[in-house]
């Protein structure tokens, strides 16, 4: 069978997949591919599926399958899979890094030093210790983030309609997460229910001076409402790795104060690429029966 790697993976992955068939990254071979393997960059829409008449299996290396038209794929007899277990540590560590960076003004401090400024008095820091982290979604990534937050002396609360118990967080209502959290980190899939859930109405329920971290999906927030909350001082900071449109050209976040932005780096660690390879190999082994 032909296995098409549409996005970048660890350099050793093509060799590892050669056991199962012919491996290519040539997109002109889409029509020959039985297996299509993607990450976040490639969007598998109806047109792409129609252009792959031999495709029977799509694997997304990462969390979620919202970049794939799953229902249309299934209507064509194509199985769709992902590798959520592989990326948990990488995304949790980035979320935690963003949470540390904001109250410590690390980016502004570094930039000002390189500009010849000494803002020792101006850059007053606050500590994570004793603060409350609210998680919206406590799956694998939220669980890992909670462990790190607790190690820093934070209290952790969480809302997840699909989780009934947690060893690392106190489960509360969504409104309680909004009302009690000093930091809120988003870890939900993108669905009709979660799209735009962080908006002016939900932000109004949050503490004044809240910090928000988003490493799940950009469309979960209304970017203009985030920018308005930052400009008014309702929100102390917003750190995000994901956007409504990527790259975020024209986003109101680009001109808003106290925004920390990274270019969708959540799964981009050397270790995670190796774990992605392990997960993909395991799925292809099961698929092929080899």
MARDOGU-212807 format. One record per residue: x, y negated, z of N, C-alpha, C, O in turn. Coordinates in pm, whole numbers, plus 50000, padded with zeros to 5 digits. Layout:
MARDOGU-212807
SITE     n.X     n.Y     n.Z    ca.X    ca.Y    ca.Z     c.X     c.Y     c.Z     o.X     o.Y     o.Z
SITE       X       Y       Z       X       Y       Z       X       Y       Z       X       Y       Z
...
//
This chain:
MARDOGU-212807
SITE     n.X     n.Y     n.Z    ca.X    ca.Y    ca.Z     c.X     c.Y     c.Z     o.X     o.Y     o.Z
SITE   50084   50120   50000   50000   50000   50000   50087   49875   50000   50203   49881   50041
SITE   50032   49763   49955   50103   49635   49952   50063   49556   50077   49944   49537   50105
SITE   50163   49511   50150   50143   49432   50271   50194   49292   50244   50313   49274   50216
SITE   50107   49194   50252   50143   49055   50221   50159   48975   50350   50063   48958   50425
SITE   50279   48926   50375   50307   48837   50487   50290   48694   50437   50377   48642   50368
SITE   50178   48631   50471   50148   48499   50417   50216   48387   50492   50232   48277   50439
SITE   50257   48413   50616   50321   48310   50698   50455   48360   50751   50492   48476   50728
SITE   50526   48273   50822   50659   48308   50873   50649   48391   51001   50573   48359   51092
SITE   50727   48497   51005   50738   48583   51122   50887   48606   51151   50973   48548   51084
SITE   50916   48690   51249   51055   48723   51279   51122   48784   51156   51058   48858   51082
SITE   51250   48754   51135   51319   48802   51013   51319   48955   50998   51328   49006   50887
SITE   51310   49027   51111   51317   49173   51102   51183   49238   51071   51177   49359   51048
SITE   51073   49159   51069   50942   49220   51052   50924   49289   50916   50871   49400   50913
SITE   50965   49229   50804   50947   49299   50676   51009   49438   50676   50950   49533   50625
SITE   51129   49450   50734   51193   49580   50740   51117   49679   50826   51110   49797   50794
SITE   51061   49630   50935   50985   49718   51024   50855   49765   50958   50808   49876   50984
SITE   50799   49679   50872   50672   49714   50806   50692   49800   50682   50597   49858   50630
SITE   50815   49808   50635   50842   49884   50512   50806   50031   50526   50784   50100   50427
SITE   50799   50078   50649   50757   50216   50675   50616   50243   50623   50582   50355   50585
SITE   50535   50137   50621   50394   50153   50588   50361   50123   50442   50252   50154   50395
SITE   50454   50063   50371   50426   50031   50231   50518   49923   50177   50620   49892   50239
SITE   50483   49867   50065   50562   49760   50004   50529   49628   50073   50413   49591   50087
SITE   50633   49559   50116   50614   49433   50190   50659   49317   50104   50767   49319   50045
SITE   50573   49214   50096   50607   49096   50017   50556   48970   50085   50460   48974   50162
SITE   50620   48859   50055   50571   48728   50099   50534   48642   49978   50514   48521   49991
SITE   50527   48704   49864   50493   48636   49738   50341   48623   49729   50271   48722   49708
SITE   50289   48500   49744   50145   48480   49744   50081   48512   49609   49959   48529   49601
SITE   50159   48521   49504   50103   48560   49374   50062   48707   49374   49995   48752   49282
SITE   50103   48781   49477   50066   48922   49491   49939   48941   49575   49905   49053   49612
SITE   49870   48832   49604   49750   48841   49687   49650   48941   49631   49586   49014   49706
SITE   49636   48944   49501   49540   49034   49439   49575   49181   49455   49488   49267   49437
SITE   49701   49211   49487   49745   49350   49505   49744   49394   49651   49756   49513   49680
SITE   49729   49300   49741   49749   49329   49883   49633   49407   49944   49517   49369   49930
SITE   49666   49515   50011   49568   49589   50090   49564   49535   50232   49459   49535   50298
SITE   49680   49487   50280   49690   49430   50414   49742   49288   50402   49842   49263   50335
SITE   49674   49195   50467   49712   49054   50469   49744   49015   50612   49662   49033   50701
SITE   49864   48961   50634   49907   48923   50768   49935   48774   50770   50015   48724   50690
SITE   49870   48702   50862   49880   48556   50867   49907   48511   51011   49896   48589   51105
SITE   49941   48383   51023   49946   48317   51155   49846   48202   51150   49733   48220   51105
SITE   49886   48084   51197   49792   47971   51202   49786   47892   51072   49683   47833   51040
SITE   49895   47891   50998   49903   47804   50880   49804   47844   50771   49736   47759   50714
SITE   49797   47972   50743   49712   48020   50634   49568   48033   50680   49540   48102   50779
SITE   49476   47968   50610   49334   47977   50639   49271   48077   50541   49270   48056   50420
SITE   49219   48183   50596   49162   48289   50511   49014   48261   50492   48930   48309   50569
SITE   48983   48184   50389   48844   48147   50362   48786   48238   50254   48851   48333   50210
SITE   48664   48207   50211   48596   48291   50112   48676   48301   49983   48688   48408   49923
SITE   48731   48187   49940   48806   48186   49814   48927   48278   49822   48957   48350   49727
SITE   48995   48275   49935   49113   48359   49950   49074   48506   49956   49142   48592   49899
SITE   48965   48535   50025   48918   48674   50033   48877   48724   49895   48906   48839   49859
SITE   48809   48640   49818   48767   48679   49684   48887   48704   49592   48880   48783   49498
SITE   48997   48634   49623   49118   48649   49541   49198   48773   49581   49302   48802   49522
SITE   49150   48846   49682   49220   48965   49731   49126   49085   49727   49089   49138   49832
SITE   49088   49130   49608   48987   49236   49596   49028   49370   49656   48942   49452   49688
SITE   49157   49394   49671   49205   49521   49726   49225   49517   49878   49258   49618   49939
SITE   49207   49401   49936   49234   49384   50078   49134   49463   50163   49013   49458   50139
SITE   49187   49536   50261   49102   49613   50352   49130   49581   50498   49059   49629   50587
SITE   49235   49501   50524   49273   49476   50663   49344   49342   50671   49441   49318   50599
SITE   49296   49255   50759   49361   49126   50784   49404   49122   50929   49323   49148   51019
SITE   49530   49090   50953   49581   49074   51089   49625   48930   51106   49705   48879   51027
SITE   49574   48864   51210   49626   48732   51246   49719   48748   51365   49679   48794   51471
SITE   49844   48709   51346   49940   48710   51454   49915   48592   51545   49960   48481   51516
SITE   49843   48614   51654   49810   48506   51746   49677   48528   51814   49616   48634   51802
SITE   49634   48426   51885   49509   48431   51962   49395   48375   51878   49410   48270   51816
SITE   49284   48445   51875   49167   48396   51803   49171   48430   51655   49277   48460   51599
SITE   49054   48424   51593   49043   48452   51450   48962   48343   51380   48902   48367   51276
SITE   48960   48222   51438   48880   48114   51381   48939   48060   51251   48873   47981   51182
SITE   49061   48100   51216   49120   48060   51088   49080   48157   50977   49125   48143   50862
SITE   48997   48255   51011   48954   48357   50914   48801   48357   50907   48735   48349   51010
SITE   48747   48364   50788   48603   48379   50773   48569   48526   50800   48558   48607   50708
SITE   48552   48556   50929   48539   48695   50972   48415   48761   50913   48422   48874   50865
SITE   48303   48691   50917   48179   48751   50868   48185   48783   50720   48138   48887   50676
SITE   48245   48692   50643   48257   48718   50499   48353   48833   50473   48330   48916   50386
SITE   48462   48838   50550   48557   48947   50535   48489   49081   50562   48507   49177   50487
SITE   48412   49086   50670   48345   49211   50704   48242   49251   50598   48222   49369   50572
SITE   48178   49150   50538   48080   49180   50433   48147   49242   50311   48082   49308   50230
SITE   48279   49221   50299   48356   49278   50188   48425   49408   50230   48507   49462   50155
SITE   48393   49457   50350   48453   49580   50397   48594   49565   50449   48671   49660   50451
SITE   48628   49443   50491   48764   49415   50539   48762   49408   50692   48685   49332   50750
SITE   48848   49486   50756   48862   49479   50901   48950   49360   50938   49047   49330   50868
SITE   48916   49293   51049   48991   49176   51094   49041   49200   51235   48967   49246   51322
SITE   49168   49168   51258   49230   49193   51388   49318   49074   51425   49351   48992   51340
SITE   49354   49065   51552   49450   48964   51597   49539   49025   51705   49525   49142   51738
SITE   49628   48944   51759   49725   48996   51857   49728   48905   51981   49831   48844   52009
SITE   49619   48895   52054   49613   48800   52166   49713   48827   52277   49756   48734   52345
SITE   49750   48953   52295   49840   48986   52405   49981   48933   52382   50056   48912   52477
SITE   50018   48912   52257   50157   48874   52226   50191   48731   52265   50302   48705   52311
SITE   50097   48639   52248   50127   48497   52260   50101   48436   52398   50128   48318   52418
SITE   50049   48514   52491   50004   48458   52618   50114   48382   52692   50093   48269   52736
SITE   50230   48444   52707   50338   48381   52782   50386   48253   52715   50408   48152   52781
SITE   50403   48259   52583   50454   48142   52511   50361   48023   52525   50407   47911   52551
SITE   50231   48044   52509   50135   47934   52516   50123   47884   52662   50115   47763   52685
SITE   50122   47976   52758   50111   47936   52899   50231   47851   52940   50215   47752   53012
SITE   50350   47888   52895   50469   47810   52931   50465   47671   52868   50506   47574   52930
SITE   50416   47662   52744   50405   47529   52684   50303   47444   52759   50329   47327   52786
SITE   50188   47502   52792   50087   47428   52867   50145   47378   52999   50120   47264   53039
SITE   50222   47463   53064   50282   47423   53192   50387   47314   53172   50397   47221   53252
SITE   50465   47326   53066   50565   47223   53036   50499   47088   53011   50549   46986   53058
SITE   50388   47088   52940   50316   46964   52914   50260   46907   53043   50258   46785   53063
SITE   50214   46995   53132   50157   46951   53258   50263   46889   53348   50235   46797   53424
SITE   50384   46939   53341   50494   46881   53417   50539   46749   53356   50568   46653   53427
SITE   50545   46744   53224   50601   46629   53155   50520   46502   53177   50576   46393   53191
SITE   50386   46514   53179   50303   46393   53185   50322   46312   53313   50354   46194   53303
SITE   50303   46369   53433   50315   46286   53552   50458   46246   53586   50482   46159   53670
SITE   50555   46310   53520   50694   46275   53540   50747   46180   53433   50864   46141   53436
SITE   50661   46142   53338   50697   46045   53234   50825   46083   53161   50907   45997   53130
SITE   50843   46212   53135   50971   46258   53082   51002   46201   52944   51116   46165   52917
SITE   50902   46193   52858   50928   46143   52723   50961   45994   52727   51056   45948   52664
SITE   50880   45919   52802   50906   45774   52811   51041   45747   52878   51113   45656   52837
SITE   51075   45825   52980   51202   45806   53049   51319   45832   52954   51415   45756   52951
SITE   51310   45940   52878   51417   45974   52785   51430   45867   52676   51540   45823   52644
SITE   51316   45826   52618   51319   45724   52513   51376   45593   52565   51456   45528   52497
SITE   51334   45553   52685   51380   45424   52739   51530   45426   52768   51598   45326   52746
SITE   51581   45539   52817   51725   45547   52842   51804   45530   52713   51907   45463   52711
SITE   51755   45590   52605   51825   45581   52477   51812   45443   52415   51888   45406   52325
SITE   51715   45365   52465   51698   45226   52421   51777   45130   52511   51768   45009   52493
SITE   51853   45183   52606   51934   45101   52694   51857   45042   52811   51904   44947   52874
SITE   51739   45097   52842   51657   45047   52952   51676   45135   53075   51712   45252   53065
SITE   51651   45076   53191   51664   45146   53319   51533   45124   53397   51523   45032   53478
SITE   51434   45211   53369   51299   45190   53423   51276   45269   53552   51173   45335   53567
SITE   51370   45261   53641   51362   45339   53766   51239   45303   53848   51173   45391   53902
SITE   51208   45175   53859   51093   45132   53939   50961   45148   53863   50858   45178   53923
SITE   50967   45129   53733   50844   45131   53654   50786   45272   53638   50664   45288   53627
SITE   50871   45373   53635   50826   45509   53608   50806   45586   53738   50888   45670   53776
SITE   50698   45556   53805   50667   45624   53931   50605   45760   53903   50504   45770   53832
SITE   50664   45864   53957   50621   46001   53933   50516   46045   54035   50504   45986   54142
SITE   50440   46148   53999   50354   46217   54094   50384   46366   54087   50430   46417   53984
SITE   50357   46435   54197   50391   46577   54207   50271   46667   54175   50156   46627   54192
SITE   50301   46787   54128   50196   46886   54106   50154   46950   54238   50038   46990   54254
SITE   50245   46961   54331   50216   47023   54459   50095   46957   54527   50088   46835   54539
SITE   50000   47039   54569   49882   46988   54638   49770   46944   54547   49661   46912   54594
SITE   49794   46942   54417   49691   46902   54321   49607   47023   54280   49645   47138   54303
SITE   49493   46995   54218   49404   47101   54173   49408   47112   54021   49386   47014   53950
SITE   49435   47232   53975   49430   47262   53832   49298   47332   53802   49265   47432   53865
SITE   49224   47278   53707   49101   47341   53662   49121   47403   53525   49165   47336   53432
SITE   49089   47530   53514   49102   47600   53388   48964   47619   53325   48871   47666   53391
SITE   48951   47583   53200   48829   47614   53125   48865   47729   53033   48921   47711   52925
SITE   48831   47849   53080   48873   47973   53016   48988   48034   53094   49093   47971   53111
SITE   48967   48156   53142   49074   48222   53217   49095   48363   53166   49077   48462   53237
SITE   49135   48368   53039   49178   48493   52981   49326   48513   53007   49377   48473   53111
SITE   49395   48574   52912   49537   48604   52932   49621   48478   52955   49702   48474   53047
SITE   49600   48376   52872   49681   48254   52883   49647   48179   53011   49737   48136   53084
SITE   49519   48163   53039   49479   48094   53161   49532   48163   53284   49574   48098   53380
SITE   49532   48296   53283   49584   48374   53396   49733   48344   53418   49776   48320   53530
SITE   49810   48345   53309   49953   48319   53320   49981   48176   53366   50073   48152   53444
SITE   49901   48081   53319   49919   47942   53362   49886   47929   53510   49955   47857   53582
SITE   49783   47996   53556   49745   47991   53697   49858   48040   53786   49885   47981   53891
SITE   49925   48147   53746   50036   48200   53825   50146   48095   53841   50203   48080   53949
SITE   50175   48024   53734   50280   47923   53739   50238   47803   53822   50318   47747   53896
SITE   50113   47764   53809   50064   47650   53888   50066   47681   54038   50103   47596   54119
SITE   50026   47801   54073   50025   47839   54215   50167   47842   54271   50188   47810   54388
SITE   50263   47880   54189   50403   47880   54233   50451   47738   54264   50546   47720   54341
SITE   50387   47638   54204   50421   47498   54230   50333   47437   54339   50335   47315   54360
SITE   50257   47519   54408   50177   47469   54519   50045   47408   54479   49987   47332   54557
SITE   49996   47439   54362   49867   47386   54318   49754   47480   54358   49774   47601   54373
SITE   49636   47424   54377   49515   47503   54390   49458   47523   54250   49465   47432   54167
SITE   49404   47640   54223   49355   47670   54089   49209   47712   54094   49172   47805   54165
SITE   49126   47641   54017   48987   47679   54000   48964   47703   53851   49039   47653   53767
SITE   48860   47777   53819   48840   47810   53679   48693   47833   53649   48615   47876   53734
SITE   48658   47802   53524   48525   47834   53472   48542   47920   53348   48617   47885   53257
SITE   48471   48033   53346   48470   48120   53228   48342   48202   53236   48327   48286   53325
SITE   48251   48179   53143   48121   48247   53148   48131   48397   53128   48036   48470   53157
SITE   48246   48443   53078   48262   48586   53052   48345   48658   53159   48371   48778   53147
SITE   48387   48586   53262   48470   48644   53367   48395   48637   53500   48341   48532   53536
SITE   48391   48749   53571   48316   48754   53697   48406   48755   53820   48358   48734   53932
SITE   48537   48778   53802   48629   48776   53916   48769   48743   53865   48802   48767   53749
SITE   48849   48688   53955   48987   48654   53920   49075   48666   54043   49036   48628   54153
SITE   49195   48718   54023   49292   48731   54132   49373   48603   54150   49442   48587   54251
SITE   49366   48512   54055   49455   48396   54058   49382   48262   54068   49447   48158   54082
SITE   49250   48263   54060   49175   48137   54062   49040   48158   54128   48985   48268   54127
SITE   48987   48051   54185   48851   48052   54237   48757   48016   54124   48771   47911   54061
SITE   48662   48102   54097   48568   48077   53988   48458   47984   54033   48395   48005   54137
SITE   48435   47880   53955   48337   47777   53988   48258   47742   53864   48284   47795   53756
SITE   48162   47653   53878   48085   47607   53762   48169   47511   53678   48270   47458   53725
SITE   48125   47490   53556   48196   47397   53468   48194   47256   53526   48294   47185   53521
SITE   48081   47216   53581   48073   47082   53641   48168   47067   53758   48222   46959   53781
SITE   48190   47175   53834   48285   47169   53945   48428   47154   53894   48509   47083   53954
SITE   48459   47220   53784   48591   47201   53725   48611   47055   53688   48715   46996   53717
SITE   48511   46996   53624   48520   46855   53588   48538   46766   53710   48620   46674   53710
SITE   48461   46791   53815   48456   46701   53929   48575   46714   54023   48615   46616   54086
SITE   48634   46833   54033   48734   46859   54136   48878   46861   54085   48971   46859   54166
SITE   48898   46866   53956   49033   46891   53902   49113   46762   53883   49061   46662   53834
SITE   49240   46768   53924   49335   46661   53892   49395   46684   53753   49432   46590   53683
SITE   49403   46811   53717   49451   46853   53585   49350   46953   53530   49302   47039   53603
SITE   49319   46943   53403   49231   47039   53338   49303   47093   53215   49352   47016   53132
SITE   49309   47225   53205   49373   47288   53090   49271   47373   53016   49196   47450   53076
SITE   49269   47359   52884   49167   47422   52800   49220   47553   52740   49328   47556   52681
SITE   49142   47659   52757   49184   47791   52708   49063   47868   52656   49038   47982   52696
SITE   48989   47805   52568   48868   47866   52513   48886   47895   52364   48964   47828   52297
SITE   48815   47994   52313   48811   48011   52168   48727   47900   52106   48651   47834   52176
SITE   48740   47880   51977   48657   47782   51907   48531   47851   51859   48536   47937   51771
SITE   48418   47813   51918   48288   47868   51880   48190   47752   51866   48225   47637   51894
SITE   48070   47780   51823   47968   47676   51815   47943   47614   51953   47910   47496   51964
SITE   47959   47694   52056   47935   47647   52193   48047   47557   52244   48021   47461   52317
SITE   48172   47588   52207   48285   47511   52260   48327   47395   52171   48399   47306   52216
SITE   48283   47393   52048   48322   47284   51956   48275   47150   52013   48156   47129   52037
SITE   48369   47059   52034   48337   46925   52085   48290   46923   52229   48226   46827   52271
SITE   48320   47027   52308   48269   47032   52445   48332   46926   52535   48271   46883   52633
SITE   48454   46884   52502   48516   46774   52577   48487   46646   52501   48552   46612   52402
SITE   48386   46576   52551   48336   46456   52484   48308   46348   52589   48341   46367   52706
SITE   48249   46239   52549   48225   46128   52642   48143   46172   52762   48169   46129   52874
SITE   48043   46259   52740   47957   46303   52849   48033   46389   52949   48018   46371   53070
SITE   48114   46482   52901   48190   46567   52993   48303   46490   53061   48333   46514   53177
SITE   48365   46399   52988   48472   46318   53048   48417   46231   53161   48486   46207   53260
SITE   48293   46185   53147   48232   46104   53252   48218   46180   53383   48212   46119   53490
SITE   48214   46313   53376   48201   46396   53496   48336   46422   53564   48341   46474   53675
SITE   48445   46385   53497   48578   46413   53549   48624   46304   53646   48570   46194   53648
SITE   48725   46338   53727   48787   46241   53816   48852   46129   53736   48902   46151   53625
SITE   48851   46011   53792   48929   45903   53732   49077   45938   53749   49121   45974   53858
SITE   49153   45927   53643   49296   45959   53649   49328   46104   53620   49439   46149   53649
SITE   49234   46178   53565   49256   46319   53533   49356   46332   53418   49362   46246   53329
SITE   49432   46440   53420   49519   46476   53308   49457   46597   53237   49411   46691   53302
SITE   49455   46593   53104   49396   46700   53025   49503   46761   52935   49578   46689   52870
SITE   49508   46896   52933   49604   46969   52850   49526   47058   52755   49437   47131   52797
SITE   49560   47052   52627   49490   47132   52527   49589   47212   52443   49662   47156   52361
SITE   49591   47343   52464   49674   47431   52381   49587   47538   52315   49639   47640   52270
SITE   49454   47516   52311   49367   47616   52248   49333   47577   52105   49396   47626   52012
SITE   49235   47489   52087   49197   47446   51953   49162   47297   51956   49097   47250   52049
SITE   49206   47224   51854   49183   47081   51851   49037   47044   51846   48997   46941   51900
SITE   48957   47127   51781   48816   47094   51762   48733   47110   51889   48614   47077   51890
SITE   48793   47160   51996   48723   47171   52125   48700   47033   52186   48610   47015   52268
SITE   48782   46936   52147   48767   46800   52199   48722   46705   52088   48745   46729   51969
SITE   48656   46596   52130   48625   46485   52040   48738   46384   52056   48745   46315   52157
SITE   48825   46376   51958   48947   46297   51973   48919   46150   52001   48990   46089   52080
SITE   48817   46092   51939   48787   45952   51965   48746   45931   52110   48782   45830   52171
SITE   48670   46024   52167   48629   46012   52307   48747   46025   52401   48752   45959   52505
SITE   48844   46109   52365   48967   46119   52444   49042   45986   52439   49087   45935   52542
SITE   49056   45931   52319   49127   45803   52303   49058   45693   52383   49125   45612   52448
SITE   48925   45689   52380   48851   45587   52456   48876   45602   52605   48892   45502   52676
SITE   48879   45728   52654   48901   45751   52797   49043   45713   52838   49064   45666   52950
SITE   49139   45731   52751   49276   45691   52780   49289   45539   52780   49357   45482   52866
SITE   49223   45474   52687   49228   45328   52680   49161   45262   52800   49204   45156   52845
SITE   49055   45326   52851   48983   45268   52965   49049   45300   53098   49017   45237   53199
SITE   49139   45396   53100   49202   45438   53225   49128   45550   53296   49173   45597   53400
SITE   49015   45593   53241   48942   45705   53301   49030   45829   53302   49030   45905   53399
SITE   49104   45850   53195   49196   45963   53184   49339   45912   53191   49375   45817   53121
SITE   49421   45976   53277   49558   45929   53294   49650   45978   53183   49750   45913   53152
SITE   49617   46092   53123   49703   46143   53019   49638   46259   52945   49554   46331   53000
SITE   49677   46275   52820   49629   46386   52738   49748   46445   52667   49819   46376   52593
SITE   49772   46574   52689   49880   46645   52622   49819   46752   52533   49737   46831   52579
SITE   49859   46754   52408   49796   46847   52315   49896   46905   52216   49990   46839   52173
SITE   49872   47030   52182   49951   47099   52081   49867   47127   51957   49916   47182   51858
SITE   49738   47090   51963   49641   47123   51857   49554   47002   51826   49535   46914   51910
SITE   49500   46998   51704   49434   46877   51656   49313   46912   51570   49300   47024   51521
SITE   49224   46814   51553   49109   46833   51465   49154   46864   51323   49094   46946   51253
SITE   49262   46798   51282   49322   46821   51152   49472   46827   51172   49529   46746   51244
SITE   49536   46924   51108   49681   46940   51126   49753   46930   50993   49722   47003   50899
SITE   49852   46837   50984   49894   46738   51082   49782   46636   51111   49691   46621   51030
SITE   49789   46565   51225   49679   46480   51268   49680   46340   51207   49672   46240   51278
SITE   49689   46334   51076   49693   46204   51007   49563   46129   51032   49454   46183   51013
SITE   49576   46003   51074   49458   45921   51098   49388   45946   51229   49286   45884   51257
SITE   49441   46036   51311   49377   46065   51439   49385   45944   51532   49489   45878   51537
SITE   49276   45916   51606   49282   45805   51704   49381   45833   51816   49421   45740   51886
SITE   49422   45957   51833   49520   45990   51937   49656   45928   51908   49733   45901   52001
SITE   49686   45904   51781   49816   45852   51744   49839   45711   51798   49954   45669   51816
SITE   49731   45638   51822   49744   45500   51871   49699   45485   52016   49704   45375   52071
SITE   49656   45594   52078   49608   45587   52217   49727   45592   52314   49830   45651   52282
SITE   49713   45532   52431   49821   45536   52530   49824   45671   52602   49724   45742   52609
SITE   49943   45704   52656   49959   45821   52744   49917   45952   52678   49854   46037   52740
SITE   49954   45966   52552   49931   46090   52480   50065   46158   52456   50160   46095   52409
SITE   50072   46286   52487   50191   46367   52461   50153   46471   52357   50063   46553   52380
SITE   50221   46469   52243   50180   46552   52129   50295   46643   52085   50410   46600   52077
SITE   50262   46769   52057   50358   46862   51999   50294   46924   51874   50172   46936   51867
SITE   50375   46964   51776   50323   47008   51646   50285   47157   51641   50346   47234   51567
SITE   50186   47195   51719   50134   47333   51724   50249   47433   51744   50274   47521   51662
SITE   50318   47414   51857   50434   47497   51889   50402   47613   51983   50491   47689   52019
SITE   50274   47627   52023   50240   47719   52130   50296   47859   52116   50346   47915   52214
SITE   50289   47915   51997   50335   48053   51978   50476   48059   51921   50526   48168   51890
SITE   50540   47944   51907   50668   47940   51836   50787   47956   51930   50865   47863   51948
SITE   50800   48074   51988   50921   48107   52063   50984   48230   51999   50916   48310   51936
SITE   51115   48243   52016   51184   48360   51961   51124   48488   52019   51104   48587   51948
SITE   51098   48484   52149   51046   48604   52215   50908   48640   52165   50876   48758   52147
SITE   50825   48537   52142   50690   48565   52097   50689   48622   51956   50608   48710   51926
SITE   50777   48574   51870   50783   48630   51735   50816   48779   51738   50767   48857   51657
SITE   50902   48817   51833   50934   48959   51847   50814   49036   51899   50786   49147   51854
SITE   50740   48977   51996   50621   49044   52048   50513   49054   51939   50443   49155   51929
SITE   50500   48948   51858   50405   48954   51747   50438   49071   51654   50350   49143   51608
SITE   50567   49087   51627   50609   49197   51542   50570   49332   51602   50520   49420   51532
SITE   50593   49346   51733   50557   49472   51800   50407   49498   51787   50365   49611   51759
SITE   50327   49394   51809   50181   49410   51804   50133   49443   51663   50044   49527   51646
SITE   50192   49378   51564   50152   49403   51425   50191   49544   51383   50112   49613   51318
SITE   50311   49586   51420   50355   49722   51387   50262   49825   51450   50224   49923   51386
SITE   50224   49802   51576   50134   49895   51644   49999   49904   51575   49941   50012   51564
SITE   49948   49790   51528   49818   49790   51460   49826   49858   51323   49735   49930   51284
SITE   49936   49834   51251   49950   49899   51121   49973   50049   51135   49930   50128   51051
SITE   50041   50087   51242   50060   50230   51267   49926   50298   51286   49902   50407   51233
SITE   49838   50233   51363   49705   50290   51386   49623   50289   51257   49553   50385   51227
SITE   49633   50180   51182   49556   50167   51058   49598   50272   50955   49513   50333   50890
SITE   49727   50293   50941   49779   50382   50838   49780   50528   50881   49785   50618   50797
SITE   49775   50550   51012   49783   50687   51062   49922   50742   51063   49940   50863   51079
SITE   50023   50656   51044   50162   50702   51042   50224   50695   51182   50341   50730   51200
//
